[in-house]
Amino acid sequence: MFQSTSPRSNVGSLLSTLELIFHVAVRDIRKSHGNAIIGLLISIVQSLIMVLVFWFMFTVLKMRGSAVRGDFMLYTMSGIFMYMTHIRTIKAVSKAEGPTSSMMKHAPMNTIVAIAGQALAALYQQVLAIVVILFFYNTMFNRVVIEQPIPAFGMLLLAWGSGVGVGMVFKAATPWAPDFFGILTSVYTRANMIASGKMFLANGMRTSLLAWFTWNPLFHIIDQSRGYVFLNYHPHYSNLTYPIVATFVLIIIGLMGDTFTRHYASASWSAGK
């Protein structure tokens, strides 16, 4: 992974950094389980279980009337996939190796590379899980029809990007108060089980309820994605501008926070823990 450094052109430095990010991503995927294949299968099964749980809940609670016209399972998966991508990315980025990690003793390595590698690994695992689940559903149960697949995949990337931004903010803040921000990260991820709006359609919600959801960029992303997935759904109470702006702002704040934390980080911070 690490090689002796020598003067390079800007293009050479960029390619070297991208190669390093790739190796960090591969390392993160492989360390999740002793067997890389089993590790990827676990990731797929986790997403599948989430889809089946929500399908069962919708069926038992008889909430199908609130779903968009079209394939009900695809409606369920459109919300679950965006949510899982967002949450998994937050967890991966927030737990990326920090400035006091032994990995940072190697000259080419830095926290930005670690964050990028973790984020790339999370995206790869989630995209693989989505492709496998959709393939088997299309083969064994019902034909999958996505009206605008490219914009729909763009929403997945936006869910991933917003997860990177939130995760970077939590990562930068965690060394200053590990217990508090660890709890806050868990609270945020669990609150998004409801606040993401994956179980509801924005068009069918009362105006008084919308205020509880519209603050969340993920709510806008999921609602917009359903507009691209289904022919008969046109989002009226969500937009793309807010999550895009929020994502860039969060990433900038995360970069600033990471730089500040890196200047003051010390291995002795957690010595007494």
N, C-alpha and C positions, 0 to 999 in steps of 0.2 A: 504493500500500500504506500509506504513512504520511501522516497528516493532522495539521493543527495541533490541539492538544488544548485542550479547554475543559471547565469543570466539567460533569460528567454525574451522573446518578443511578446507583445500583448496577446496575440493570438495563441502563442504557445502557453502562456500563463493561464489563459482562459481554459484551454483544453486540458491542462494539467489539473486545474481546480475541478472541472467537470468530471474527470476521471476519478479524482479523490472522493467527490460526492457520491459517485456510483459505487465505489468500494464501501463507503460508509453505509449506504443503503443496503447493499448485499449483506454486510456484516450484521446490520440490525435485523434483517429478515431471518438470517440463519441462527442468530442467538436466541430467537423467540422459542426455539425448540431444537433438540439435538438433531432431529431429522428435518431438513428443510421442507420436504414434501408434506410431512405431517403438520408442520407449522402453518403452511398455506391452507391445508385442509381444515384446520381448526378455525382459521379466519373465515373460510367459506361457511362452515357450519354455524358459526356465531351469527352471521348475517341471516342465514336461512332460518335459524331458530327465532330471531327477532321478527322476521316476516310472518312465520307461522303463528307466533303468539298474538300478533296484532290481527291477523286474519281470524283467529279463534275469538278474540275479544269482540271484533266487529260482528261476527256471526252470532255469538251468544247474546250480546247486548242489542242486537238488531239495529245497528247503526248504518246499515248499507244505504239507507235513504239519504244520508248526508254525503254520499260519495258521488263523484262525477259520473256521467253517463259513459259507459265503456267497460272495459275489463276491470273487474273489481280487484283482482290480485295485482294487476299492474298499477292501479291506484294506490294500493297498500305499499307496493315495492317502491314507487316513486318517492314516497315520503321517507321510508325506512332507509333507502340507500343514501339519500342526501344527509339524513341525520347521522348515520353510522360513519360516513366519510368525514363529516365535520367533527364529530366527537373523537373518533380514533386519531385524527390528525392533531387535535388539541392535546390528547394524552401523550402522543409520541413526541411532539415538539416540546411540551412542557417538561418532559423527562430527558431531553437531550443532554448529552454530557456538557458540563459547564467548564469555566476557565480553570478550576482547580483539579479537573480530571487528569489522570496520568496520560491519557491520550493527547492532551494539549502540550505535552513536553516534546512532541515531535514537531519540527519546524513547519512543515506544510499545513499542519492541522490547526484549525481555529473553531470557535463556537459557531460561526456562521455556516461553515462546512458541516459541522455536526447537526445543526438544525435542518439544513437543506437535505442532508442524507436521511434523517429521520422522517422528514415530510415526504420525501420521494418514496421511501419504503412503505409508508402508510397509504399513499396514493396507489402504488402498485398492488398492494394486497387487496385494497377495496375494489379497484377496477377488475382484478382477476375474479374476486368473489361475485361481482355483479354479472360479469360475462358468463361465468359458469352457471349461476342460478337462472339467468334469462335463457341460456341455451337449453338447459334441462326442462324448464317450464315450456318453452316453445316446442321442444321435441315430444314431451310426454303428455302435456295437458292442453294448451291452447296457443295459437299463433300469436306471437308478440308483434304488435303494430305500434310503432312510435312515429307520430306524424312528422316531427321535425327532429331527427336524431342528433344532428350536429349542435343546434342550440341547446338541446336537452343535455348533451354531454358537457357543453359549456357551463351549464348550471351546476353540474357535478364538480367541475374544476373550480367554480366560484365557491361552492361549499367547502372544498378543500382549501382554497386560498384564505377564506375567512377563518377556517380552523387554524391555519398557520399563524395568522395575525393574533388571534386570541391566545394560542399556545405560546407565542413569543412574549406576549405581555405577562402571562403567568410565569414563564420561565425566568424572565428578567427580575420579577418581583419576589419569587420564591426564596432565594438565598437570604433575603433580609428578614423574612418571617416564615420559615418553612412550614410550621404547623398550621398557621393561619391560612396561608395561600394554598396549602395542600387541601385543606377543608373547603376553601372557596372554589377550587377547581372541581372538586367532587360535587359541590352544590350546583355549580353552573351546568355541569354535564347532566346531572339528574333533573334539574329544572327544565332542561330542554326536552325532556321526554314529553312534556306538555307544551312548553312555551314555543317549541319549534312549529307547532300547528300541523304536524304531519297527520294527525287524525281528523283534521277539519278542512273545510274549504272556506277560504276567506270570503268568497262571494255569498256564502250561505250563513255567515255569522252576523249577529246583531252589531250595530255600530258601537254600542256600549261595551261589547266584548273585545272589539278590535284593538282598543287602546292597550289591552293586556298582552298583545302579541306583536304589534307593529314596531316596537322598539328593537325587536330581534331580527338581525339580518338574515338568519336562517329561515325565518318565517316567510320572508319575501322570496328567498331562493326557492323554497319548496313550492310555494304557490305559483311562481313564474314557471318552474319546471313542468308543472302539470298543464300549464297552458301550451307548452311545446309537445308534451307527450300525447295529449288528447285533442281531438278535433273539435269537440263540443264545449271546451272550457276556455273562457277568455278572462284572465285576471283583471279585476277592476280596483281592488283595494291593496295591491302590492305593486312594487316597481323594481327596476334593476339598478337605478341610480344609487339608492340608499345602500344596498349591500356592497356595491363596487367601491363607493367612497369609503364606507366603513372598513372594508378590507385593507385599502391602502393606508388609511389613517392608523389602524391597529398595527400593521406591519412597520410603519415608520416609528410609532411609539415603542414597539417591541425592539427595534434596532437601537433606538436611542437608549432605552432602558438596559439592553444587553451591554452596550458600550460603557455606560456608567457603572454597571455592576462589575464588569470585567476589570475596571480600573481599581476597584476597592475590594475585590474578592480575595479571600485568604483561606488557606486550607484549615486554619484554626477555627473558622466559624462554626463548624460542626464537630469540633474536637470533644466537646462536652456532652454530645448527644449519643 
